[in-house]
Amino acid sequence: MSFFKNKSTIAIPTFVFLLFVYHANKTVIEEGDAIANTTLPIALLKYGSLSFTPETSPRSFSWIVAGQDIEKPFITTVHSWDEILEGKTYREWQNMGHVKLRKPAYYITWSEKRQVYVNTYGPVSGLTLLPLSALLYFVDRNIGEKEELLLSAAKLHASALVAISAIFIFLIAARFVSTGQALLITFSYALGTCVWSISSQNIWQQTVNLFFIVIGIYFLIKVEKHSAFGALSGLMFGAAMACRMTSLLLLVSVFVYLCIYHRRSAVYFALTSALFPACIAWYNYYFFDSPFTFGQSVVGKELALEKTGIEDVWQTPLWYGALGQLISPSRGLFVFSPFLAFSLWGIFRIWCRPIASLGAANKEAADSPAHSRTPAEPAQSERAAPDESDRGGRRLSMEQAAGVASDDRRIASHRIDTNYRVFRPLTVGAIAIACMQFKWFDWWGGWTYGYRPLVDLVPLLMIFMIPVISVVVRNKLLLSIYSVTLAWSVFVQALGAMSYDKAGWNERLAYTVVLPGWDRRILFDQDEAMRLVQEHGGEYVGTYGCNMDYQFCRHRLWSITDNQIWYYITHYSEARKKRVAPGWDQLSIFTSTLQKTSSGNANKAMK
C-alpha cells in the first residue's frame, strides 16, 4: 500500500497516538529526582539563575515548623511561602521565628564556591523544558508556585520526547526490515517498556538521555551516505553525555567504530560531540571549582552512606546488581518487559554472523562463476525460475541452479551483515553502561516503578532486536512467545502508568509482631498479624512504613508474594486515588475566565 511507503504518513499519526496514550491516565506523578528539573527553568526565567535558595525554592528543602504550639515542632515541606498554616502564611510564621531550615532535599546539592544550591543531576534535563516553561511563564508569572501545573508541563514535555524517540526507532528499524516489522518494534518499545510507565510521565535524566541517544543512532546509520552526518550524530551523543555521564561509554564506543570504518565522519563526530560536555565542564567549574566534579558524585556518597552505611558508590557486587536489575520481582527488566530477552539473541546475531563489506560482496558477486554473464544477458531478476534458467545458452541443472540461489543468499547476507555492523559499538556501550548500573550502590533505583536505572538502555535493546525480528514473525513458536511476553509487558506498563503512586509499595504499611522464639516479623496484613499473636502468644508491636530504601526492608525487592506488580493489581483503586490530577486549570488564563464566568452568572442571578 502506498500509505505505508511514505514514512511521514506513519510517523505523524503514531506520534499523536502515543501522546494520547501517555496522557490517557489523566493524572501526573511527582518524583523527587525530577523536581529540580521542573523548577530549574522557572528559576532561570524568574531570577536569571541556574541555582536554588531556600527563599526562592522552599519546596526543595526540609523545614522545622512550629505553629501556635511552639513546644510541638514538626518536620514538613513548604510548597509556597503563601501556603496557609493555622490561619497564617508560612512567610508570617517565618518572620515570627517559627520556621527553621532543616536540610536540602537530595536532588539539590551545595556549591561551596557560589554559596547556593544546584541541581544534583545537572542542568541539561531541566533546560530542555525551558521553551515550554517560557511559554507558560509568559501566560502565568506565578507558575512556579503551582505544583500540579509544573508537573503537567513536565509530563507534556516528557511524553513528547518519548513519542519522538519512538518515531526515530521506527525510522531506524525501517531501514533494515519491513514497515510492518518496524512498526512492531516501535509499538513494543513505546507500550511494552518502562518508557511508558516512567519516562513519559515526568522529566527524569533518563527521559532526556534516551531521546538524544536515539537521534544520535539515527544519524550514525546515515554516515554511509555522507560523512557530515557524523557531526549530527556526535552532537546528539555529546548532549546525551552532558545529560547523563554514563553515556560517555556509548560515545567512546561509537567514536572508535567511526575511526575504524569512517575516519572523516570520526573527525566531525569528535568536534561536535565535545560541545555540550564542554559546557557542562564549565558549569562544574563555575559551581564546584573543578570541571570533573558532578553534583551527583557529591550527593552519591552521602546517599550511599545513608542507605548502606558505606560511602563507596560502586559497592554492589556485579553479579548481585545484575540479578537485581534483570530478574528481581520488583525491579527486573525481564520481569516487567520479558519480551526484551529477544534482544540478547539480536546481540548474538550482530556479532556472530560473518561480516563483509559491500564492496567485497559486490566484487565476489562479479567474480563468481555462478554469477558471471555477458552484457547481453538479462539481469537475474529478469531470468526465469532457477530450473528454467539459461546462462550463455546452457540449460542449468537443478544442482547448478541451487548453487546460484545459495550464492545469492550468501551475498545478500553479507550486505545485511555490513549494515548490522554499525550496531556493534552500541552493544559494547550498552553492556558497559549496564555494568556500571549493576555496580551502583542503590541498584534498585530508589523509589520508582520497574527498572528505571536501565530505562535509557531500552532504545538500544529495541534496536538490537532488528536482526532477529524477521525470524521471529516467520516462526509460529517464536511469534507466540513474543506475543505473550509483549502482552504481559504492555499490561504491566499500563498498570504502572495508571496506578503507580510513588509511596504505595515503596513505603508499604507494615505490621510488626514479636513471637516466642522468633525475631520481629514484618507482615503486610493486619488480620494475619493479629492471628499470629493470638495463636502463639506473641506481642503486637505496631505499624510503620516499610521503606525499601532501608536495609531491613530491602529484602522486599526479592519477595515474590510482596512484589510491586501484584501490589498494584490488588491495590489498584486505592493507589489510583493517590495520584495527582493535572493542573492545567491552574493557569491564570483559565482561572480568570472562570472567575469572569462565575461573576457574570452571579450578576444575572441578582437581576
C-alpha positions in Angstrom: 0.0 0.0 0.0 1.3 3.5 -0.9 0.3 4.7 2.6 2.9 2.5 4.2 5.6 3.6 1.7 5.6 7.2 3.0 7.2 7.1 6.4 5.9 10.5 7.4 2.3 9.3 6.9 3.1 6.7 9.5 5.3 8.8 11.8 2.8 11.6 12.4 -0.2 9.5 13.4 2.0 7.3 15.5 3.3 10.4 17.4 -0.2 11.7 18.0 -1.5 8.2 19.1 1.4 7.7 21.6 0.9 11.2 23.0 -2.8 10.3 23.6 -1.9 7.0 25.2 0.7 8.6 27.5 -2.0 11.1 28.8 -4.8 8.5 29.0 -4.2 8.1 32.7 -5.4 11.7 33.3 -3.0 12.1 36.2 0.6 13.2 36.9 3.2 11.8 39.2 5.6 13.7 41.4 9.0 12.1 41.8 11.9 13.6 43.8 14.5 13.1 41.1 12.6 15.2 38.7 11.6 18.1 40.9 14.7 20.2 40.3 14.4 19.6 36.6 10.9 21.0 36.6 11.7 24.0 38.7 15.1 24.9 37.1 13.5 26.7 34.0 11.3 28.8 36.4 14.4 29.8 38.4 16.2 30.8 35.2 13.2 32.8 33.9 12.3 34.4 37.2 15.7 35.0 38.8 18.1 34.6 35.9 19.9 31.8 37.8 20.6 28.1 37.4 20.7 27.7 41.2 18.3 27.4 44.1 18.0 29.1 47.5 15.6 28.4 50.5 13.9 31.7 49.8 13.3 31.2 46.1 12.6 27.4 46.2 11.3 26.5 49.6 9.8 23.2 48.4 13.3 21.9 47.7 14.2 21.9 51.4 13.0 20.3 54.6 11.8 22.6 57.3 11.2 22.5 61.1 7.9 24.3 61.7 6.1 25.2 64.9 2.6 26.7 64.7 0.6 28.0 67.6 2.2 25.5 70.0 5.9 26.3 69.8 6.6 23.3 72.1 5.5 20.8 69.4 7.5 21.5 66.2 7.2 19.2 63.2 9.1 18.5 60.0 7.4 19.4 56.7 7.8 20.6 53.2 6.9 24.2 52.4 5.5 24.3 48.9 5.0 28.0 48.9 5.6 30.9 51.4 1.9 31.9 50.8 0.7 28.5 51.9 -1.6 28.7 55.0 -0.9 27.0 58.3 -3.2 27.7 61.3 -4.5 30.9 59.9 -1.1 32.4 58.9 1.1 32.1 55.8 4.4 30.3 56.2 6.1 33.6 55.5 4.4 35.1 58.5 5.4 32.1 60.7 9.0 32.5 59.4 9.0 36.2 60.3 7.9 35.1 63.8 10.8 32.7 64.1 8.6 29.6 63.9 10.1 28.2 60.6 13.7 27.0 60.6 15.7 25.4 57.7 16.4 21.7 58.4 18.3 20.4 55.3 18.1 20.4 51.5 16.5 17.7 49.5 18.8 15.1 47.9 18.1 16.3 44.4 19.9 19.6 45.1 23.5 19.9 46.3 25.5 22.7 47.9 28.0 24.8 45.9 30.6 26.0 48.4 32.2 28.2 45.8 28.9 30.1 45.0 27.1 29.6 48.3 24.0 28.3 46.5 22.3 25.0 45.8 22.3 23.5 42.3 20.6 20.5 40.6 22.2 17.3 41.7 21.6 15.8 38.3 22.9 18.7 36.3 21.1 21.4 34.2 20.5 19.7 30.8 17.2 17.9 31.6 15.7 21.0 33.0 16.9 23.2 30.2 15.2 21.1 27.6 11.9 22.1 29.4 12.8 25.8 29.1 10.8 26.6 25.8 7.5 25.2 27.2 8.2 26.8 30.6 8.8 30.2 29.0 5.5 30.0 27.1 3.6 29.1 30.3 5.6 31.7 32.3 4.5 34.4 29.8 0.9 33.4 30.3 1.2 33.0 34.1 4.0 34.5 36.1 3.0 32.5 39.2 3.5 29.1 37.6 6.4 28.3 39.9 4.1 28.2 42.9 1.6 25.8 41.2 3.0 22.4 41.6 0.3 20.5 39.7 0.8 22.8 36.7 4.5 22.3 36.7 4.0 18.6 36.8 1.6 18.8 33.9 4.0 20.8 31.8 6.8 18.3 32.7 4.6 15.4 31.7 3.7 17.0 28.3 7.3 17.6 27.6 8.4 14.1 28.7 5.7 12.3 26.8 6.6 14.3 23.6 10.3 13.3 23.9 9.4 9.7 24.4 6.9 9.7 21.5 9.6 11.4 19.2 12.1 8.8 20.3 9.6 6.1 19.2 9.3 7.7 15.8 13.1 7.6 15.4 13.1 3.9 16.5 10.7 3.3 13.7 12.8 5.2 11.1 15.9 3.3 12.2 14.2 -0.1 12.0 12.5 0.7 8.7 16.0 0.9 7.1 16.6 -2.8 7.8 13.3 -4.6 8.0 9.8 -4.3 6.5 7.5 -1.5 7.5 5.3 -3.9 9.4 8.2 -5.3 11.4 9.5 -1.8 12.1 6.1 -0.8 13.5 6.1 -3.9 15.7 9.4 -2.9 17.1 8.2 0.7 17.6 5.0 -0.1 19.5 6.8 -2.8 21.5 9.2 -0.1 22.6 6.5 2.6 23.2 4.0 0.5 25.1 5.8 -2.6 26.4 8.7 -0.9 28.3 9.1 1.5 31.2 9.4 4.4 28.8 5.5 4.4 29.1 5.0 3.9 32.8 8.0 6.1 33.9 9.9 8.1 31.2 6.8 9.6 29.6 5.3 10.7 32.9 8.0 13.2 34.1 11.2 14.7 33.1 13.9 12.5 34.5 17.5 12.3 33.3 16.7 9.1 31.6 13.8 10.6 29.6 16.1 13.2 28.0 19.0 10.9 27.7 17.2 8.2 25.7 15.8 11.0 23.4 19.3 12.2 22.5 20.7 8.6 22.2 18.0 7.5 19.7 18.5 10.5 17.4 22.3 10.1 17.6 21.9 6.5 16.4 19.6 7.6 13.6 22.3 9.9 12.2 25.0 7.3 12.9 23.5 4.8 10.5 23.4 7.6 7.8 27.2 8.2 7.8 27.3 5.6 5.0 25.6 8.2 2.8 27.5 11.3 3.9 30.3 11.8 6.4 28.6 15.1 7.6 26.0 13.0 9.4 28.8 12.1 11.8 28.6 15.7 13.0 24.9 15.5 13.8 25.4 12.1 15.5 28.3 13.5 17.6 26.2 16.5 18.6 23.4 14.2 19.9 25.7 11.7 21.7 27.5 14.7 23.3 24.2 16.0 24.5 23.4 12.6 26.0 26.7 12.6 27.8 26.1 16.1 29.1 22.7 14.9 30.4 23.9 11.6 31.9 27.6 10.8 32.2 27.1 7.1 31.7 26.5 7.9 28.0 30.2 8.7 27.8 30.8 4.9 27.4 28.4 4.9 24.4 30.0 7.9 22.9 33.5 6.4 23.1 32.4 3.1 21.6 30.8 4.9 18.6 33.8 7.1 18.1 36.2 4.1 18.0 33.9 2.5 15.4 33.9 5.6 13.2 37.7 5.8 13.5 38.0 2.3 12.1 35.4 2.4 9.3 34.5 6.1 8.7 37.5 8.3 9.5 36.2 11.5 8.1 33.0 11.1 10.0 35.0 10.4 13.1 36.6 13.9 12.8 33.2 15.6 12.5 31.8 13.4 15.3 34.7 14.3 17.7 34.3 18.1 17.0 30.6 18.3 17.7 30.4 15.7 20.5 32.7 17.9 22.6 30.4 21.0 22.5 27.8 20.1 25.2 30.3 18.3 27.5 32.5 21.4 27.4 29.6 23.5 28.6 29.0 21.0 31.4 32.7 21.2 32.3 32.4 25.0 32.6 29.3 24.6 34.7 31.0 22.2 37.0 34.0 24.5 37.3 31.7 27.5 38.0 29.9 25.8 40.8 32.3 23.1 42.1 35.7 24.6 41.2 36.5 21.6 39.0 35.3 20.6 35.6 35.3 16.9 36.7 33.2 17.3 39.9 29.5 16.5 39.4 26.7 17.1 41.8 25.6 13.5 41.6 29.0 12.3 42.6 29.0 14.5 45.7 25.5 13.6 46.8 26.0 10.0 45.8 28.5 9.4 48.6 26.1 10.9 51.1 23.2 8.8 49.9 25.3 5.6 49.8 26.3 6.2 53.4 22.7 6.9 54.4 21.3 3.8 52.6 24.0 1.3 53.1 26.4 2.5 55.8 29.3 2.7 53.3 30.4 5.8 51.3 31.6 3.8 48.3 29.1 4.3 45.4 30.4 1.3 43.5 29.9 -1.2 46.3 27.4 -3.6 44.8 28.8 -6.9 43.6 28.4 -7.0 39.8 26.6 -10.4 39.8 24.2 -9.2 42.5 23.3 -5.9 40.8 22.8 -7.8 37.5 20.4 -10.3 39.1 18.6 -7.5 40.8 18.1 -5.3 37.8 17.3 -8.2 35.4 15.2 -10.6 37.4 14.2 -9.0 40.7 10.4 -9.4 41.1 10.0 -5.7 41.8 12.8 -4.2 39.6 13.7 -6.8 37.0 14.0 -5.8 33.4 12.9 -9.3 32.2 10.0 -9.3 34.8 8.5 -6.0 33.7 9.3 -6.4 30.0 10.2 -10.0 29.3 10.0 -9.7 25.5 13.3 -7.7 25.7 15.0 -11.1 26.2 14.9 -11.3 22.4 17.4 -8.5 22.3 20.1 -10.9 23.7 19.6 -13.0 20.6 19.9 -9.9 18.5 23.2 -9.1 20.1 24.4 -12.6 19.2 23.4 -12.2 15.6 25.1 -8.8 15.4 28.4 -10.2 16.5 28.4 -13.8 15.3 27.3 -13.7 11.7 30.0 -13.2 9.1 30.9 -9.6 8.2 31.9 -8.5 4.7 32.0 -5.0 3.2 29.6 -4.2 0.4 32.5 -3.7 -1.9 33.9 -7.1 -1.2 30.4 -8.6 -1.5 29.9 -6.9 -4.9 33.3 -8.0 -6.1 32.6 -11.6 -5.0 29.4 -11.4 -7.0 31.1 -10.1 -10.1 33.9 -12.7 -9.9 31.7 -15.7 -9.0 31.4 -18.1 -11.9 27.8 -18.8 -11.0 27.0 -15.1 -11.4 29.2 -14.3 -14.4 27.3 -13.3 -17.5 27.8 -11.4 -20.7 26.4 -7.9 -21.1 23.8 -9.2 -23.4 22.4 -11.5 -20.7 19.4 -10.3 -18.7 19.7 -9.4 -15.0 19.0 -12.1 -12.5 15.7 -10.5 -11.6 14.6 -10.8 -15.2 15.5 -14.5 -15.6 13.2 -17.4 -15.4 12.9 -19.7 -12.4 16.2 -21.5 -11.4 15.1 -24.8 -13.0 14.5 -23.0 -16.3 17.4 -20.5 -16.2 19.6 -20.2 -19.3 23.2 -19.0 -18.8 25.1 -18.4 -22.1 22.7 -20.8 -24.0 23.3 -23.6 -21.5 20.5 -25.1 -19.5 21.3 -25.2 -15.8 20.8 -28.4 -13.9 18.9 -28.4 -10.6 22.1 -28.6 -8.7 23.7 -25.6 -10.6 20.5 -23.6 -10.1 20.6 -24.4 -6.4 24.2 -23.2 -6.2 23.2 -19.9 -7.9 20.4 -19.4 -5.3 22.8 -20.3 -2.5 25.3 -17.7 -3.7 22.5 -15.1 -3.9 21.5 -15.7 -0.4 25.1 -15.7 0.8 25.9 -12.3 -0.8 22.6 -10.8 0.4 23.5 -12.0 3.9 26.9 -10.2 3.6 25.1 -7.0 2.6 22.8 -7.2 5.6 25.7 -8.0 8.0 27.6 -5.0 6.8 24.6 -2.8 7.8 24.3 -4.5 11.2 28.0 -3.9 11.8 27.0 -0.3 12.8 25.2 -1.8 15.8 28.4 -3.4 17.3 29.7 -0.3 19.1 26.2 0.2 20.5 26.3 -3.3 22.1 29.7 -2.5 23.6 28.4 0.8 25.1 25.2 -0.8 26.3 26.9 -3.6 28.1 29.4 -1.2 29.7 26.7 1.1 30.9 24.7 -1.8 32.3 27.7 -3.0 34.3 28.1 0.5 35.8 24.4 0.4 36.8 24.8 -3.0 38.3 27.7 -1.7 40.5 25.9 1.4 41.7 25.1 1.3 45.4 21.4 1.6 45.0 20.9 -0.7 42.1 17.2 -0.7 42.7 16.9 3.0 41.8 15.3 4.2 45.0 11.6 4.8 44.8 10.4 4.0 41.3 8.3 1.6 39.3 10.2 -1.1 37.5 13.7 -0.8 36.1 14.2 3.0 35.8 18.0 2.7 36.2 18.2 0.8 32.9 15.4 2.5 31.1 17.7 4.7 28.9 19.2 1.4 27.5 15.7 0.3 26.3 16.1 2.1 22.9 19.3 0.2 22.3 17.7 -3.1 23.3 14.9 -2.5 20.8 17.5 -1.7 18.0 19.3 -5.0 18.9 16.1 -6.7 18.1 16.2 -5.6 14.4 18.4 -8.5 13.2 16.0 -11.2 14.6 12.5 -9.7 14.3 12.0 -11.1 10.7 12.9 -14.6 12.0 10.5 -14.1 15.0 7.5 -13.1 12.9 8.0 -16.0 10.4 8.3 -18.7 13.1 5.0 -19.6 14.8 6.5 -20.7 18.1 8.8 -17.7 18.4 6.0 -15.3 17.4 3.7 -16.9 20.0 6.4 -16.4 22.7 7.0 -12.9 21.6 3.2 -12.1 21.6 2.6 -13.5 25.0 5.6 -11.8 26.6 4.7 -8.5 24.9 1.1 -8.7 26.0 2.3 -9.1 29.6 4.7 -6.2 29.2 2.0 -3.9 27.9 -0.3 -4.9 30.8 2.4 -4.2 33.4 3.3 -0.8 31.9 -0.3 0.2 31.7 -0.8 -0.8 35.3 2.2 1.3 36.3 1.1 4.3 34.2 -2.4 4.2 35.7 -1.8 3.4 39.4 1.9 3.9 40.5 1.6 6.3 43.4 5.2 6.6 44.5 4.9 5.7 48.2 2.3 2.9 47.9 4.6 -0.1 47.5 7.9 1.6 48.1 6.9 2.5 51.7 4.2 0.0 52.3 2.4 0.0 55.7 3.8 -3.0 57.7 2.6 -4.6 60.9 5.3 -5.8 63.3 4.9 -8.7 65.8 7.2 -10.4 68.2 6.6 -14.1 68.6 8.2 -16.5 71.2 11.4 -18.0 69.8 11.3 -15.6 66.8 12.8 -12.2 66.0 10.5 -9.5 64.9 8.3 -10.4 62.0 7.1 -7.9 59.4 3.7 -8.6 57.8 1.6 -6.6 55.4 -1.8 -8.0 56.5 -3.1 -6.7 59.8 -5.5 -9.7 60.3 -2.7 -12.2 59.8 -0.5 -10.3 62.3 -3.2 -10.3 65.0 -4.0 -14.0 64.3 -0.3 -14.9 64.8 -0.2 -13.0 68.1 -3.3 -14.8 69.4 -2.1 -18.2 68.3 1.4 -18.0 69.5 1.1 -15.7 72.5 3.3 -13.0 71.0 3.2 -9.2 71.1 1.8 -6.8 68.5 4.4 -4.0 68.3 2.7 -1.6 65.8 2.8 -0.3 62.3 5.3 1.7 60.3 6.1 2.4 56.7 8.5 -0.3 55.4 10.7 1.9 53.2 12.5 -0.4 50.8 15.5 2.1 50.9 16.0 0.9 54.5 18.3 -2.1 54.8 15.9 -4.1 57.0 13.1 -3.7 54.4 15.3 -4.2 51.3 14.5 -7.9 51.2 11.2 -6.9 49.8 12.9 -6.4 46.4 13.3 -10.1 46.1 9.9 -11.1 47.5 7.5 -13.0 45.2 4.4 -12.6 47.5 5.1 -8.8 48.1 6.2 -7.9 44.6 5.4 -4.5 43.1 3.3 -5.7 40.2 1.0 -7.8 42.4 0.7 -4.9 44.9 -0.7 -2.6 42.2 -3.0 -5.2 40.9 -4.6 -5.8 44.3 -4.4 -2.1 45.4 -5.3 -0.6 42.1 -8.2 1.6 43.2 -6.5 2.7 46.4 -3.3 3.7 44.5 -5.2 5.3 41.7 -6.8 7.8 44.1 -3.4 8.9 45.4 -2.2 10.1 42.0 -2.3 13.8 41.3 -4.8 15.4 38.9 -3.4 17.5 36.1 -3.1 21.2 36.8 -3.8 22.9 33.5 -6.8 24.5 35.0 -4.5 26.4 37.4 -3.2 28.6 34.5 -4.3 32.2 35.2 -5.8 32.5 31.8 -8.3 29.8 32.8 -8.8 30.9 36.3 -9.6 34.5 35.3 -12.0 33.2 32.6 -13.7 31.0 35.2 -13.9 34.0 37.6 -15.5 36.2 35.0 -18.0 33.5 34.1 -19.0 32.9 37.7 -19.3 36.7 38.4 -21.4 37.1 35.3 -23.7 34.3 36.3 -24.0 35.8 39.8 -25.0 39.2 38.3 -27.6 37.6 36.2 -29.0 35.7 39.2 -29.2 39.0 41.2 -31.1 40.7 38.3 
